[in-house]
């Protein structure tokens, strides 16, 4: 983080702003007074090497890691992962399941 307080530019890092975005999103903002002159969004701030973990485990073994991607909507991540694995494997899950 750099700052110039002589009336020119001020660069600040904003975020995470809300518990639901904890570690998921932050912004690097450049200000000229109160005017935003540049904004750089930074996604994946909470990256914990899930891709490499998934390469070393089975499909079933990767399921517990999907709910740690974003703790606020962990069920959605589990559901998306399960649907993706079923589609890749060509598995037709009956409605009763």
N, C-alpha and C positions, 0 to 999 in steps of 0.2 A: 504494500500500500504506500503510495506516495502522495504528498500534498504540497501545494503551493499556496500559501496564505497571503500572498501579496496582491490579491484581487484578481488573479488570473484564473487558474484552474484548480479544482480539488477532486482528487480521485478517492472514492470510498468503496468499500465492499459492503453490500447490503444483503442480509439474509443469514440464515433462514428466518423468514418473517412470521411463520405460523407453525404450530405443532404438526400440522398435516404435511408441511413441506420440509420438515426437519431433515436436513442432509440431502434433499432431493434437488433443490433449486436455490441459487443465490445470484446476485447481480453485481457486476463491477460497473460503477457509475462514475462518469466524469461530469462535474458541475462547473458552470461559470456563473457564480452567484447562486441564484435559485433556478437557473435554467439548466436542464439536462442536455449536455452537448454530445455525449456518447454513452451508450449502454451496451454492455456485453453480458448476455445471460450465460450462466455456467450450470449445465445440467449434469446429473450423475455425480453430484458432490458426495453421495453416500456409497460410491462404488466400493464393493468389498470382494472383488475378484470372483464373482459368481460364475463367469464363463469357465474359468479354469477348474473350479470345484465341480462343475457339471461335467467336464471332460473326464474326471477321475472317478465319478460315481455312476451308478445305474440310474435309469429313469426314476425308479421309485426312491432311490437314495437322494435324488436332487429335490424331491418335493419339500422337505423341511426348509430348504434354503430359499424357496420362492416367497415364503411369507416374511422373510427378512429384508426383501428388496425395499419395501415401503411399509412400515408397521401400521400405518393408518388404514390401508386398504389391502391387508394381507390376504383375505379371502378371495378377492378379485385376482390377485396374482396366482394363487393356487389353482383357481378355476381356469384361468387362461393357459397355464402350464399343462394341466390335465387335458384340456381340449386339444392343445397342440400335439401332445404325445399320442393321443388317441387318433388324431387325423393322420399323423406321420406313420403310425403303425397300421393304419387301415382297420382300426377296431370300431365296430358298431355297437355302442352301448344301448341296451334295451331301455325303454322308458321306465320300466319298473325299478331298474337299478337306481 
